[in-house]
Amino acid sequence: MADELIAVEVAYATPERQLLIPVSLEANSTVEQAIDASGILQECPEINLSQQMVGIFGLVCNLDKIVSSEDRVEIYRPLRQNPMEARRGRLQK
C-alpha cells in the first residue's frame, strides 16, 4: 500500500528575490523534511536552520512540527534593523 502524499510549499525571501518551492511529501512529514526535500538549503547557502526561525503561515514552530497538506513552510531571516528604530528615523526626517 502506497503512503499518502501531501503537497506543501517552502518559502524564503531576501530583498533581491523570493522563492516558493512546491514539494510532495509523505503524510506525517516534518517541517525539516519539507525544507530538505525542497533543495532550498543548496539554493540559498546563507540559511542556517540552527539560528533562523521557521514557521507555517506566519506562526513560528519547531523543525519537528508535522506539516499538513497545503501548508506553507516559511524560513525567516533576521531583520537588518529594528522596525521601531526605522520608524523613529523616518519620523525625524
C-alpha positions in Angstrom: 0.0 0.0 0.0 1.5 3.3 -1.0 1.8 6.1 1.5 -0.4 9.1 1.1 1.4 12.1 -0.4 0.7 15.7 0.6 1.6 18.9 -1.2 3.3 21.7 0.7 5.3 24.8 -0.2 8.6 26.1 1.2 9.1 29.8 1.1 12.2 32.0 1.7 12.7 35.7 0.7 15.6 38.1 0.5 15.5 41.7 -0.6 16.6 40.5 -4.0 14.3 37.5 -4.6 11.5 35.3 -3.4 11.5 31.6 -3.5 8.3 29.5 -3.3 9.1 25.8 -3.9 6.3 23.2 -4.1 7.2 19.7 -2.7 5.3 16.4 -2.3 5.9 14.6 1.0 4.6 11.5 2.7 1.9 12.2 5.3 3.3 12.9 8.8 6.5 14.6 7.5 8.1 17.3 9.5 9.0 20.9 8.7 12.6 19.9 8.5 11.9 17.2 6.0 9.9 19.6 3.8 12.9 22.0 3.8 15.3 19.2 2.9 13.0 18.0 0.1 12.8 21.4 -1.4 16.5 21.8 -2.0 16.4 25.3 -0.7 19.4 24.8 1.5 21.6 24.2 -1.6 20.0 27.1 -3.4 20.5 29.5 -0.5 23.6 28.5 1.5 23.2 31.5 3.8 20.2 29.7 5.5 21.3 28.4 8.9 18.4 26.4 10.5 20.1 26.3 13.8 19.9 30.1 14.0 16.9 31.1 11.9 13.3 30.6 12.9 10.8 28.7 10.8 7.0 28.8 10.7 3.9 27.7 8.9 1.7 30.5 7.6 3.4 33.1 9.8 3.2 31.1 13.0 6.6 30.2 14.4 7.1 26.5 15.0 9.9 23.9 15.6 11.6 21.9 12.9 9.9 18.7 14.2 6.3 20.0 13.7 4.3 17.8 11.4 3.1 19.5 8.2 -0.4 19.3 6.8 -1.5 19.3 3.2 -1.3 22.8 1.5 0.9 24.2 4.4 3.4 26.9 3.5 6.6 26.4 5.4 8.5 29.7 5.8 12.1 30.3 6.7 12.6 33.7 8.4 15.7 35.7 8.2 16.9 38.2 10.8 15.8 41.8 10.5 18.5 44.2 9.4 17.1 47.0 11.5 14.7 47.1 14.4 11.3 48.3 13.0 10.7 50.7 15.8 14.1 52.4 15.2 13.5 52.6 11.5 10.1 54.3 12.1 11.8 56.8 14.5 14.4 57.5 11.9 11.7 58.2 9.2 9.8 60.5 11.6 12.9 62.5 12.4 13.5 63.3 8.7 
